[in-house]
Amino acid sequence: MIREDLRNIAIIAHVDHGKTTLVDQLLKQSGTFRANQVVEERVMDNGDLERERGITILAKNTSVHYNGVKINIVDTPGHADFSGEVERSLKMVSGVLLLVDAAEGPMPQTRFVTQKALELGLKLIIVVNKVDRPDARVKEVIDEVLELLMDLNATDEQLESPFLFCSGREGTASSDPDVKGTDLKPLYEAILSHFPPLEMDTEGELQILVSSIDYNEYVGRIGIGRIERGVAKPNMDVTVCNYNHPEVNTRGKLVALYEIEGLERVPCESAMAGDIVCFAGLEKINIGDTLCASSCVEAVPFVKISDPTVEMIFSVNDSPFAGKEGKFVTTRHLRERLYRELLRDVSLRVEDTDSTDAFRVSGRGEMHLSILIETMRREGYEFQVSAPKVLYKEIDGVKYEPVERLIVDVPETVTGPVFQSMGERKGELLHMSAMGSRMRLEFLVPSRGLFGYKSEFLTDTKGEGVMSSVFFEYQPYKGEISRKTVGSLVAFETGEAVTYGLFNAQGRGVLFITPGTPVYEGMVVGYSPKDEDINVNVCKTKHLTNTRSSSSDEALRLIPPKKLSLEESLEFIGDDELLEITPKTVRIRKRILDSELRAKARAKAKAGL
């Protein structure tokens, strides 16, 4: 059966190229919202972290109606660390809108998502977005997109994909770069004409591929996926199987079935092949599973998700302040939460370690893991994490490491410090081009070379630089990278930081804390420009005498402390340090809290024992 009434599409792009804003306008202009309805901006980004950071973390499903055709839309993340979300989402669609910023052009993540779409043989509509930007360079961007498609070995049909020129903010589209659009009708028409109707088997036995998992405290786990074959109805008996694990089959029942209408999940009596549906009642369902009619059990192959490149050790908090702020503090709590995350995050890996209190967690990048940490912190979990490390591979006896494609966009005047930093971090220049008064530089650089680089990059470019990277491939180990290290200011005793103690300590470096902050021995309270740790007593009070000094009434002036974000803290910590995470506080601490034991361990390490 040919489904003339249906199109399934995804919107893919680099981070901040306007995917979610464009979806907002598609929803508004399709009549999904009432005329007088108040709608928030970026309505699809409904998570707290998504709203705060202005990025999409989880892929979301919505739908609009145009001229009697239902268009299912998947809004995907643009940040490279959440590319696993993009990979699995593309299994639900038959075409993609490839968004490219009219000023920035194709960026690293643009290459990645385009490559995935081409590999799956999906049709493309190229949307040059933000054409209303004053620095828009539409014609150059068209050429850059075509070069990218040729570079990725696109077919002739894919190279002939239509171009549309949009302003997601204003909700306009045009097929001519020189003519300003008035609404999004050209985009709707292009979707209907360029993406052919789905030819689906509606008569065969049921087959649904699970591409996403959601959770509701009332109905439990909710599966989301496209019906590949047959018709689904509530209360149907089904068998759950998996292409990669054919030996495991479980039976269950579709208790509830929902269609996606706008932003709502609407109960439905039946859905047929081609429809994207949500269903409840199967508690042990996982991403990549196939739901089949029990009379015909055939699993659908699932997309291979790229391997993680970065790992961290998550462990139970054992600091002197452990258990004071958190709600979930035990090994059992930590283990359950990490393994539960695997149910909806296909890019994550969790493994047990030799210690019962610690778990090895691997992901696609620092941000991928930092979002998990922040989410858990807000949920009331208390734990500690190690510094991030890259995952090496051994191929034919040779050590390989992950390498990233890095694009930086900087003013012409500050290219020198960038080249210097990249040289120190084993970066290899691929391409360099001028864009007005700015330069675009493209490097291949080891993933470990980018740890801690973001803050240095912002300093080097005076805050005017933009950098973006995406995993490229594993390459032979590039050798040691000398890191500009700083030493830590370490609290010498447990107590409460006081002004007098902090005043004495600030002469040694930059502080992280203010008066009144509780500290413990071994806690890092600042950093020193010297490449060595310094013990400081921030709890030290002024010695009182019965003689009044002429300067005793003068207030001690403290330099405002440097407040580190979670990402900055992860960049800062060394191998001998941990990051203590609680719902209220993020603290840096030494692994060995006692200063004498720490000194002995250092001496042993130097002696090679």
Secondary structure as the mmCIF struct_conf table of DSSP 4:
data_model
#
loop_
_struct_conf.conf_type_id
_struct_conf.id
_struct_conf.beg_label_comp_id
_struct_conf.beg_label_asym_id
_struct_conf.beg_label_seq_id
_struct_conf.end_label_comp_id
_struct_conf.end_label_asym_id
_struct_conf.end_label_seq_id
STRN STRN1 ILE A 2 ARG A 3
TURN_TY1_P TURN_TY1_P1 GLU A 4 ASP A 5
STRN STRN2 LEU A 6 ILE A 12
BEND BEND1 HIS A 14 HIS A 14
TURN_TY1_P TURN_TY1_P2 VAL A 15 ASP A 16
BEND BEND2 HIS A 17 GLY A 18
HELX_RH_AL_P HELX_RH_AL_P1 LYS A 19 GLN A 29
TURN_TY1_P TURN_TY1_P3 SER A 30 GLY A 31
BEND BEND3 PHE A 33 PHE A 33
TURN_TY1_P TURN_TY1_P4 ALA A 35 ASN A 36
TURN_TY1_P TURN_TY1_P5 GLU A 41 MET A 44
BEND BEND4 GLY A 47 GLY A 47
HELX_RH_AL_P HELX_RH_AL_P2 ASP A 48 ARG A 53
TURN_TY1_P TURN_TY1_P6 GLY A 54 GLY A 54
BEND BEND5 LEU A 58 LEU A 58
STRN STRN3 LYS A 60 TYR A 66
TURN_TY1_P TURN_TY1_P7 ASN A 67 GLY A 68
STRN STRN4 VAL A 69 ASP A 75
BEND BEND6 HIS A 79 HIS A 79
HELX_RH_3T_P HELX_RH_3T_P1 ALA A 80 PHE A 82
HELX_RH_AL_P HELX_RH_AL_P3 SER A 83 SER A 89
HELX_RH_3T_P HELX_RH_3T_P2 LEU A 90 MET A 92
BEND BEND7 SER A 94 SER A 94
STRN STRN5 GLY A 95 ASP A 101
TURN_TY1_P TURN_TY1_P8 ALA A 102 GLU A 104
BEND BEND8 PRO A 106 PRO A 106
HELX_RH_AL_P HELX_RH_AL_P4 PRO A 108 GLU A 119
TURN_TY1_P TURN_TY1_P9 LEU A 120 GLY A 121
STRN STRN6 LYS A 123 ASN A 129
TURN_TY1_P TURN_TY1_P10 VAL A 131 ASP A 132
BEND BEND9 ARG A 133 ARG A 133
TURN_TY1_P TURN_TY1_P11 PRO A 134 ASP A 135
HELX_RH_AL_P HELX_RH_AL_P5 VAL A 138 ASP A 151
TURN_TY1_P TURN_TY1_P12 LEU A 152 ASN A 153
HELX_RH_AL_P HELX_RH_AL_P6 ASP A 156 LEU A 159
TURN_TY1_P TURN_TY1_P13 GLU A 160 GLU A 160
STRN STRN7 PHE A 163 SER A 167
TURN_TY1_P TURN_TY1_P14 GLY A 168 GLY A 171
STRN STRN8 THR A 172 SER A 174
BEND BEND10 SER A 175 ASP A 176
TURN_TY1_P TURN_TY1_P15 PRO A 177 ASP A 178
BEND BEND11 VAL A 179 VAL A 179
BEND BEND12 THR A 182 LEU A 184
HELX_RH_AL_P HELX_RH_AL_P7 LYS A 185 HIS A 194
BEND BEND13 PHE A 195 PHE A 195
HELX_LH_PP_P HELX_LH_PP_P1 PRO A 196 PRO A 197
STRN STRN9 LEU A 198 GLU A 199
STRN STRN10 ASP A 201 ASP A 201
BEND BEND14 THR A 202 GLY A 204
STRN STRN11 GLN A 207 ASN A 216
TURN_TY1_P TURN_TY1_P16 GLU A 217 VAL A 219
STRN STRN12 GLY A 220 ARG A 229
BEND BEND15 GLY A 230 GLY A 230
STRN STRN13 VAL A 231 ALA A 232
TURN_TY1_P TURN_TY1_P17 PRO A 234 ASN A 235
STRN STRN14 MET A 236 ASN A 242
TURN_TY1_P TURN_TY1_P18 TYR A 243 ASN A 244
TURN_TY1_P TURN_TY1_P19 PRO A 246 GLU A 247
STRN STRN15 THR A 250 LEU A 254
STRN STRN16 ALA A 256 GLU A 261
STRN STRN17 GLY A 262 GLY A 262
TURN_TY1_P TURN_TY1_P20 LEU A 263 LEU A 263
STRN STRN18 GLU A 264 PRO A 267
BEND BEND16 GLU A 269 GLU A 269
STRN STRN19 ALA A 271 MET A 272
TURN_TY1_P TURN_TY1_P21 ALA A 273 GLY A 274
STRN STRN20 ILE A 276 ALA A 280
BEND BEND17 GLY A 281 GLY A 281
TURN_TY1_P TURN_TY1_P22 GLU A 283 LYS A 284
TURN_TY1_P TURN_TY1_P23 ILE A 287 GLY A 288
STRN STRN21 ASP A 289 ALA A 293
TURN_TY1_P TURN_TY1_P24 SER A 294 SER A 295
BEND BEND18 CYS A 296 CYS A 296
HELX_LH_PP_P HELX_LH_PP_P2 ALA A 299 PRO A 301
HELX_LH_PP_P HELX_LH_PP_P3 VAL A 303 PRO A 308
STRN STRN22 VAL A 310 VAL A 316
BEND BEND19 SER A 319 SER A 319
TURN_TY1_P TURN_TY1_P25 PRO A 320 GLY A 323
BEND BEND20 LYS A 324 GLU A 325
BEND BEND21 LYS A 327 LYS A 327
STRN STRN23 PHE A 328 PHE A 328
BEND BEND22 THR A 330 THR A 330
HELX_RH_AL_P HELX_RH_AL_P8 THR A 331 GLU A 341
TURN_TY1_P TURN_TY1_P26 LEU A 342 ARG A 344
TURN_TY1_P TURN_TY1_P27 VAL A 346 SER A 347
STRN STRN24 ARG A 349 ASP A 352
BEND BEND23 ASP A 354 SER A 355
TURN_TY1_P TURN_TY1_P28 THR A 356 ASP A 357
STRN STRN25 ALA A 358 GLY A 363
BEND BEND24 ARG A 364 GLY A 365
HELX_RH_AL_P HELX_RH_AL_P9 GLU A 366 ARG A 378
TURN_TY1_P TURN_TY1_P29 GLU A 379 GLY A 380
STRN STRN26 TYR A 381 TYR A 381
STRN STRN27 PHE A 383 VAL A 385
STRN STRN28 LYS A 389 VAL A 390
HELX_LH_PP_P HELX_LH_PP_P4 LEU A 391 TYR A 392
STRN STRN29 LYS A 393 ILE A 395
TURN_TY1_P TURN_TY1_P30 ASP A 396 GLY A 397
STRN STRN30 VAL A 398 PRO A 411
HELX_RH_3T_P HELX_RH_3T_P3 GLU A 412 VAL A 414
HELX_RH_AL_P HELX_RH_AL_P10 THR A 415 GLU A 424
TURN_TY1_P TURN_TY1_P31 ARG A 425 LYS A 426
STRN STRN31 GLU A 428 MET A 435
TURN_TY1_P TURN_TY1_P32 GLY A 436 SER A 437
STRN STRN32 ARG A 438 PRO A 446
HELX_RH_3T_P HELX_RH_3T_P4 SER A 447 LEU A 450
TURN_TY1_P TURN_TY1_P33 PHE A 451 GLY A 452
HELX_RH_AL_P HELX_RH_AL_P11 TYR A 453 ASP A 460
TURN_TY1_P TURN_TY1_P34 THR A 461 GLY A 463
STRN STRN33 VAL A 466 PRO A 476
STRN STRN34 GLY A 487 ALA A 491
BEND BEND25 GLU A 493 THR A 494
STRN STRN35 GLY A 495 GLU A 496
HELX_RH_AL_P HELX_RH_AL_P12 THR A 499 ALA A 505
TURN_TY1_P TURN_TY1_P35 GLN A 506 GLY A 507
BEND BEND26 ARG A 508 GLY A 509
STRN STRN36 VAL A 510 LEU A 511
TURN_TY1_P TURN_TY1_P36 PRO A 515 GLY A 516
STRN STRN37 PRO A 518 VAL A 519
TURN_TY1_P TURN_TY1_P37 GLU A 521 GLY A 522
STRN STRN38 MET A 523 SER A 528
BEND BEND27 PRO A 529 GLU A 532
STRN STRN39 ILE A 534 VAL A 536
TURN_TY1_P TURN_TY1_P38 VAL A 538 CYS A 539
HELX_LH_PP_P HELX_LH_PP_P5 LYS A 540 LEU A 544
BEND BEND28 ASN A 546 THR A 547
TURN_TY1_P TURN_TY1_P39 SER A 550 ASP A 553
BEND BEND29 GLU A 554 GLU A 554
HELX_LH_PP_P HELX_LH_PP_P6 ALA A 555 PRO A 561
HELX_RH_AL_P HELX_RH_AL_P13 LEU A 566 PHE A 572
TURN_TY1_P TURN_TY1_P40 ASP A 575 ASP A 576
STRN STRN40 GLU A 577 ILE A 581
BEND BEND30 PRO A 583 LYS A 584
STRN STRN41 VAL A 586 LYS A 590
BEND BEND31 ARG A 591 ILE A 592
BEND BEND32 ASP A 594 ASP A 594
HELX_RH_AL_P HELX_RH_AL_P14 SER A 595 ALA A 607
TURN_TY1_P TURN_TY1_P41 GLY A 608 GLY A 608
#
